[in-house]
Amino acid sequence: MHKNLFQPTPQGNYSQIPDAGYHLSYGLSVDDIIRKIESFSHQEYNSPKFKNREHIMRSITNEEDLFYRGQSGRLHYDYKKVPVPLQKLHEDLCKIQGVSPITGKITNATSNLNEFFGNS
């Protein structure tokens, strides 16, 4: 789980925004992430490069920006510090994605990857 802490300035730097909130736009399965990319307004990202399943999984597990936009302005922190409903949501999303809620790394790869990749 990440909390947005930075905002780009006109000069291209980032300034800190205290208590900015939580960003959960890509807490989805790979198929749902691909569907989102295909259907949202930023069609410049609707390309095989960004919709590649391995790229999406690598981006999730390595906490990298899916679209190679440089500094993401996110800070990873202990998800147990967020309100309890968000803790539960985080744990549920990690289960869907087959990653640890604590480390973000792949867990139970053999049982969760099919669900993660949308191959039931």
PANUVEX-537042 format. One record per residue (C-alpha): chain; residue number from 1; x, y, z. Coordinates in pm, whole numbers, plus 32768, in hexadecimal, padded with zeros to 4 digits. Layout:
// residues N
+-------+-------+------+------+------+
! torti ! selum !   c1 !   c2 !   c3 !
+-------+-------+------+------+------+
!     A !   NUM !    X !    Y !    Z !
...
+-------+-------+------+------+------+
END
This chain:
// residues 120
+-------+-------+------+------+------+
! torti ! selum !   c1 !   c2 !   c3 !
+-------+-------+------+------+------+
!     A !     1 ! 8000 ! 8000 ! 8000 !
!     A !     2 ! 807E ! 8157 ! 7FAD !
!     A !     3 ! 8022 ! 82AE ! 8027 !
!     A !     4 ! 8047 ! 83CB ! 7F30 !
!     A !     5 ! 8141 ! 84BC ! 7FC2 !
!     A !     6 ! 81C9 ! 8585 ! 7E9F !
!     A !     7 ! 8140 ! 866B ! 7D94 !
!     A !     8 ! 81F9 ! 86DC ! 7C5A !
!     A !     9 ! 824F ! 884E ! 7C4B !
!     A !    10 ! 8258 ! 891A ! 7B08 !
!     A !    11 ! 83D5 ! 88FC ! 7B15 !
!     A !    12 ! 83BC ! 877F ! 7B05 !
!     A !    13 ! 841D ! 8748 ! 7C71 !
!     A !    14 ! 8341 ! 86AD ! 7D79 !
!     A !    15 ! 82BF ! 8759 ! 7EAF !
!     A !    16 ! 8238 ! 869F ! 7FDC !
!     A !    17 ! 80C5 ! 86A1 ! 8024 !
!     A !    18 ! 8088 ! 8638 ! 818E !
!     A !    19 ! 7F6E ! 853C ! 81C9 !
!     A !    20 ! 7F20 ! 8531 ! 8056 !
!     A !    21 ! 7E4A ! 83F9 ! 805B !
!     A !    22 ! 7E57 ! 829F ! 7FC4 !
!     A !    23 ! 7E6E ! 823C ! 7E57 !
!     A !    24 ! 7DCF ! 80EE ! 7E00 !
!     A !    25 ! 7D8D ! 8109 ! 7C89 !
!     A !    26 ! 7E48 ! 7FCF ! 7C29 !
!     A !    27 ! 7DDF ! 7EE4 ! 7D42 !
!     A !    28 ! 7D57 ! 7DF9 ! 7C3B !
!     A !    29 ! 7DA1 ! 7CAC ! 7B92 !
!     A !    30 ! 7E7C ! 7CB6 ! 7A5C !
!     A !    31 ! 7D4C ! 7C89 ! 7978 !
!     A !    32 ! 7C9B ! 7DAA ! 7A25 !
!     A !    33 ! 7DD2 ! 7E87 ! 7A0A !
!     A !    34 ! 7DE6 ! 7E3C ! 7895 !
!     A !    35 ! 7C71 ! 7E86 ! 786F !
!     A !    36 ! 7CA2 ! 7FCF ! 792A !
!     A !    37 ! 7DC5 ! 8035 ! 784A !
!     A !    38 ! 7CF6 ! 7FE4 ! 7714 !
!     A !    39 ! 7BD0 ! 80B1 ! 778C !
!     A !    40 ! 7C56 ! 81EA ! 7835 !
!     A !    41 ! 7C95 ! 833A ! 7796 !
!     A !    42 ! 7E13 ! 8324 ! 778D !
!     A !    43 ! 7E21 ! 8259 ! 764C !
!     A !    44 ! 7F94 ! 82A4 ! 7629 !
!     A !    45 ! 7FBE ! 8189 ! 7728 !
!     A !    46 ! 7EE2 ! 8093 ! 7669 !
!     A !    47 ! 8001 ! 7FD5 ! 75CA !
!     A !    48 ! 8089 ! 7E72 ! 75E5 !
!     A !    49 ! 81B8 ! 7EF9 ! 76A2 !
!     A !    50 ! 80DE ! 7F62 ! 77CA !
!     A !    51 ! 7FDC ! 7E49 ! 77AD !
!     A !    52 ! 80DE ! 7D31 ! 77B7 !
!     A !    53 ! 8080 ! 7C47 ! 78D5 !
!     A !    54 ! 81E6 ! 7C11 ! 7949 !
!     A !    55 ! 8224 ! 7D8A ! 7947 !
!     A !    56 ! 80EE ! 7DC5 ! 7A1C !
!     A !    57 ! 8150 ! 7CB6 ! 7B16 !
!     A !    58 ! 82B6 ! 7D39 ! 7B29 !
!     A !    59 ! 8237 ! 7E9C ! 7B60 !
!     A !    60 ! 8159 ! 7E29 ! 7C7E !
!     A !    61 ! 825A ! 7D51 ! 7D2E !
!     A !    62 ! 8376 ! 7E4D ! 7D04 !
!     A !    63 ! 829C ! 7F7C ! 7D58 !
!     A !    64 ! 82F2 ! 801D ! 7C0B !
!     A !    65 ! 821E ! 810D ! 7B45 !
!     A !    66 ! 8160 ! 804A ! 7A3C !
!     A !    67 ! 8195 ! 815D ! 793A !
!     A !    68 ! 8306 ! 81B3 ! 7977 !
!     A !    69 ! 82B6 ! 8316 ! 79E7 !
!     A !    70 ! 83EC ! 833F ! 7ABE !
!     A !    71 ! 83C4 ! 839E ! 7C2A !
!     A !    72 ! 8272 ! 831B ! 7C93 !
!     A !    73 ! 8248 ! 83EF ! 7DCB !
!     A !    74 ! 81EB ! 82C0 ! 7E97 !
!     A !    75 ! 827C ! 824C ! 7FDD !
!     A !    76 ! 8251 ! 80E5 ! 8051 !
!     A !    77 ! 81FD ! 80C7 ! 81C0 !
!     A !    78 ! 8169 ! 7FD8 ! 82BC !
!     A !    79 ! 8005 ! 7F9D ! 8248 !
!     A !    80 ! 7F9F ! 7F52 ! 83B1 !
!     A !    81 ! 7FB6 ! 80CA ! 83F1 !
!     A !    82 ! 7E86 ! 8113 ! 8318 !
!     A !    83 ! 7D1C ! 80FE ! 838E !
!     A !    84 ! 7C9F ! 7F98 ! 83C0 !
!     A !    85 ! 7BB4 ! 7F99 ! 8291 !
!     A !    86 ! 7CDC ! 7FF6 ! 81B0 !
!     A !    87 ! 7DB1 ! 7EE6 ! 8252 !
!     A !    88 ! 7CA8 ! 7DE6 ! 81F3 !
!     A !    89 ! 7C8C ! 7E73 ! 8093 !
!     A !    90 ! 7E07 ! 7E66 ! 806D !
!     A !    91 ! 7E10 ! 7CFB ! 80E1 !
!     A !    92 ! 7CF6 ! 7C9D ! 7FF1 !
!     A !    93 ! 7DA2 ! 7D48 ! 7ECB !
!     A !    94 ! 7EEB ! 7C9E ! 7F1B !
!     A !    95 ! 7E3A ! 7B4F ! 7F20 !
!     A !    96 ! 7DA3 ! 7B93 ! 7DC9 !
!     A !    97 ! 7EF9 ! 7BFC ! 7D45 !
!     A !    98 ! 7FAE ! 7AD8 ! 7DEB !
!     A !    99 ! 80A0 ! 7BB2 ! 7EAE !
!     A !   100 ! 80F5 ! 7BDC ! 801C !
!     A !   101 ! 803D ! 7CFE ! 80C4 !
!     A !   102 ! 817B ! 7D48 ! 8188 !
!     A !   103 ! 828D ! 7D2F ! 8080 !
!     A !   104 ! 81CB ! 7D42 ! 7F39 !
!     A !   105 ! 828F ! 7C17 ! 7EB8 !
!     A !   106 ! 81ED ! 7AE8 ! 7E11 !
!     A !   107 ! 815F ! 79E4 ! 7EFE !
!     A !   108 ! 80BD ! 7894 ! 7EB6 !
!     A !   109 ! 8124 ! 78C2 ! 7D4C !
!     A !   110 ! 809A ! 7775 ! 7CD7 !
!     A !   111 ! 7F41 ! 77A8 ! 7D6B !
!     A !   112 ! 7F14 ! 791F ! 7D3A !
!     A !   113 ! 7FB0 ! 796C ! 7BE8 !
!     A !   114 ! 7E95 ! 78D3 ! 7B1F !
!     A !   115 ! 7D98 ! 79A8 ! 7BDD !
!     A !   116 ! 7E7E ! 7AD7 ! 7BC0 !
!     A !   117 ! 7EA4 ! 7AAF ! 7A49 !
!     A !   118 ! 7D2F ! 7A6F ! 7A23 !
!     A !   119 ! 7D59 ! 7900 ! 79C7 !
!     A !   120 ! 7C5B ! 7855 ! 7AA6 !
+-------+-------+------+------+------+
END
